[in-house]
Structures are given as C-alpha cells and as structure tokens.
Amino acid sequence: LTNEECVIRNVPDISSCRNLAEIVAIHGGRVEWRGRNEVSIRVKSIKEVEIPEEMFFHTSGGVLAIPLLVNRLGKCIVENRSGRNDTGGDQIGRPFNLDLYPQVGIGVTKENGKLIFTSLGDLSFKYDARGKFATSVIGLFSALGKVGVSEINNPIEVEEFEDTLNM
C-alpha cells in the first residue's frame, strides 16, 4: 500500500514466501532478497495482472494479497480454471471462504475460469474474524482502504498477527 521501500527481516526462505514475493513482482513491484531471510519490497507503481493459478494456490497466504491489490487497483484477478475451492499452500484442506469478502467491502465474481475481486466502495465495516489468522489479516488489510473506522471483532491473538499490526 505504500510507495516507500519496506524491508522485512526474519522472512522464512520457503516457497510460500518466495511465491508471495513473485506475486508482488508480477504486479510491477521490485522485490530484492538480501541474504537468506531479508527482503526489500518497493511498489511505486503497480499494474493489473491476473495471478496464475499455480502460483496462487501453491502459496500459503495467497488470499492475503487480495485485499491489498483491491485497495491499490480496485480489482484482483486470480486464475482458477480448475475450480479449486481451497486456499492452497499447505494443502491441508482449508476452504476458500469467498463469502467473507463482501463483509469487508470486496465483491467476488466467477467468470471464465477466473475469480474477480472488486472494491464495493470505501465505507468502513464491522466484521467478525472468528479468531482465525487469515480472516483477521484479510479484515485488517481491507480496513486499510476504507474511510472511517472499521471494527474487527474476535481477531486471532497470536504473535504473528501482532507483528502484522505493528508493521
């Protein structure tokens, strides 16, 4: 969401993190790995690009890119020709809960093997994150693009979410 350089340390050198970095890069961001566990990201300009299915569904947390891209571009497109309904990544069967996005101001349509996420406006919202990490972060990232104060109830209480809030 920022034009400034963002340096993140202690990033695990795993395929999901590398894939998330690649999602940033295909949208026009500059991603530079500095050593094994530090990454510099700068996204001065960003372009609308369809996220390839094999990249999105093989990335734990790929769903977290959706609200950021919708905030910045007004739209996020994910290829889904196979019709998958899981969130991918670790392959433990987490459902891809498309119903939660309208609750945070993001519309979802399925069209020609694509999932198209679009902004439903900039009004704030009230949202129940149900104590889960991804739903808490999706709520947080969606709120960043809204006017006024959004309310996220029942966010997960773990260090990783605190780290996300602090960043």
C-alpha positions as CSV (number, residue, x, y, z in Angstrom):
1,L,0.0,0.0,0.0
2,T,3.0,2.3,0.3
3,N,5.3,3.8,-2.3
4,E,8.1,3.6,0.2
5,E,10.6,0.7,0.5
6,C,9.6,-1.9,3.0
7,V,12.3,-4.1,4.4
8,I,11.1,-7.3,6.2
9,R,13.5,-9.3,8.3
10,N,13.3,-12.9,9.5
11,V,11.3,-14.0,6.5
12,P,11.4,-17.8,6.2
13,D,13.1,-19.0,3.0
14,I,10.2,-21.2,1.9
15,S,8.3,-21.5,-1.3
16,S,5.2,-19.7,0.0
17,C,7.2,-16.6,0.9
18,R,9.0,-16.7,-2.5
19,N,5.7,-17.1,-4.3
20,L,4.2,-14.1,-2.4
21,A,7.2,-12.1,-3.4
22,E,6.7,-13.2,-7.0
23,I,3.0,-12.1,-6.9
24,V,4.3,-8.6,-5.9
25,A,6.9,-8.7,-8.7
26,I,4.4,-9.7,-11.5
27,H,2.3,-6.7,-10.4
28,G,5.2,-4.4,-11.0
29,G,6.8,-4.3,-7.6
30,R,10.6,-4.5,-7.0
31,V,11.5,-7.4,-4.7
32,E,15.1,-8.0,-3.6
33,W,16.2,-10.8,-1.4
34,R,19.0,-9.5,0.8
35,G,20.6,-12.6,2.2
36,R,18.6,-15.6,3.2
37,N,15.9,-14.1,5.4
38,E,15.6,-10.4,4.5
39,V,13.5,-9.0,1.7
40,S,13.2,-5.4,0.4
41,I,9.9,-4.6,-1.4
42,R,9.1,-1.4,-3.2
43,V,5.9,-0.9,-5.1
44,K,5.9,2.6,-6.6
45,S,3.7,1.6,-9.5
46,I,1.5,-1.4,-9.8
47,K,-0.3,-2.9,-12.7
48,E,-3.4,-5.2,-13.0
49,V,-2.2,-8.7,-13.8
50,E,-4.0,-12.0,-13.4
51,I,-2.4,-14.1,-10.7
52,P,-1.6,-17.5,-12.2
53,E,-3.5,-20.4,-10.6
54,E,-0.3,-22.5,-10.0
55,M,1.3,-19.5,-8.1
56,F,-1.8,-18.5,-6.1
57,F,-2.8,-22.0,-5.0
58,H,0.7,-23.1,-4.1
59,T,1.2,-20.2,-1.7
60,S,0.1,-20.3,1.9
61,G,-1.4,-16.9,2.5
62,G,-2.0,-16.0,-1.1
63,V,-5.5,-14.9,-0.1
64,L,-3.8,-12.1,1.9
65,A,-2.8,-10.4,-1.3
66,I,-6.4,-10.0,-2.4
67,P,-7.4,-7.0,-0.2
68,L,-4.1,-5.3,-0.7
69,L,-4.5,-5.5,-4.5
70,V,-8.1,-4.5,-4.4
71,N,-7.2,-1.4,-2.2
72,R,-4.5,-0.4,-4.6
73,L,-6.0,-1.3,-8.0
74,G,-9.7,-1.6,-7.3
75,K,-9.5,-5.2,-8.5
76,C,-7.6,-8.5,-8.1
77,I,-7.9,-11.4,-10.6
78,V,-7.0,-14.9,-9.7
79,E,-6.9,-17.7,-12.4
80,N,-9.0,-20.6,-11.2
81,R,-9.6,-22.8,-14.3
82,S,-9.6,-26.0,-12.2
83,G,-12.4,-24.6,-10.0
84,R,-10.5,-25.1,-6.8
85,N,-12.3,-24.1,-3.6
86,D,-9.4,-24.4,-1.1
87,T,-6.9,-21.7,-0.2
88,G,-4.0,-23.8,-1.4
89,G,-0.5,-23.6,0.0
90,D,-0.1,-26.2,2.7
91,Q,-2.7,-28.4,1.2
92,I,-4.5,-29.3,4.4
93,G,-7.9,-28.5,3.0
94,R,-8.6,-25.0,4.3
95,P,-11.7,-23.8,2.4
96,F,-11.5,-20.7,0.3
97,N,-14.3,-18.8,2.0
98,L,-15.5,-16.4,-0.7
99,D,-18.4,-15.3,1.5
100,L,-16.2,-13.3,3.8
101,Y,-15.0,-10.8,1.2
102,P,-18.3,-8.9,0.8
103,Q,-18.3,-8.4,4.6
104,V,-15.1,-6.4,4.2
105,G,-16.2,-4.4,1.1
106,I,-14.9,-6.7,-1.6
107,G,-17.1,-8.2,-4.2
108,V,-16.4,-11.7,-5.8
109,T,-17.5,-13.0,-9.2
110,K,-16.6,-16.1,-11.0
111,E,-16.1,-15.7,-14.7
112,N,-14.4,-17.8,-17.4
113,G,-12.1,-19.7,-15.0
114,K,-11.3,-16.6,-13.0
115,L,-12.1,-15.2,-9.6
116,I,-12.5,-11.5,-9.8
117,F,-12.4,-9.5,-6.6
118,T,-13.5,-5.8,-6.8
119,S,-14.0,-3.0,-4.4
120,L,-17.5,-2.4,-3.2
121,G,-16.6,1.1,-2.1
122,D,-14.6,2.8,0.6
123,L,-17.1,2.6,3.5
124,S,-15.9,1.2,6.8
125,F,-17.3,-2.1,8.1
126,K,-17.9,-4.3,11.1
127,Y,-16.5,-7.8,10.8
128,D,-16.1,-11.0,12.8
129,A,-12.7,-12.6,12.2
130,R,-13.8,-15.7,14.1
131,G,-10.4,-16.0,15.8
132,K,-8.6,-17.1,12.7
133,F,-5.3,-15.8,11.3
134,A,-6.2,-15.3,7.6
135,T,-9.7,-13.8,8.3
136,S,-8.1,-11.4,10.8
137,V,-5.5,-10.3,8.3
138,I,-8.0,-10.0,5.5
139,G,-10.1,-7.8,7.7
140,L,-7.1,-5.7,8.7
141,F,-5.8,-5.3,5.1
142,S,-9.3,-4.5,3.8
143,A,-9.8,-1.8,6.5
144,L,-6.7,0.0,5.3
145,G,-8.5,1.1,2.2
146,K,-11.7,2.3,3.9
147,V,-12.8,5.7,5.1
148,G,-13.7,5.9,8.8
149,V,-13.2,3.3,11.5
150,S,-13.7,-0.3,10.6
151,E,-14.3,-2.8,13.5
152,I,-12.8,-6.2,13.5
153,N,-14.2,-8.4,16.3
154,N,-12.6,-11.6,17.5
155,P,-9.2,-11.3,15.8
156,I,-6.7,-14.0,16.4
157,E,-4.4,-13.4,19.3
158,V,-1.0,-14.7,18.3
159,E,2.4,-13.1,17.9
160,E,2.2,-13.3,14.1
161,F,-0.9,-11.1,14.0
162,E,0.7,-8.6,16.4
163,D,3.7,-8.4,14.1
164,T,1.3,-7.7,11.2
165,L,-0.4,-5.0,13.2
166,N,2.9,-3.4,14.1
167,M,4.1,-3.4,10.5
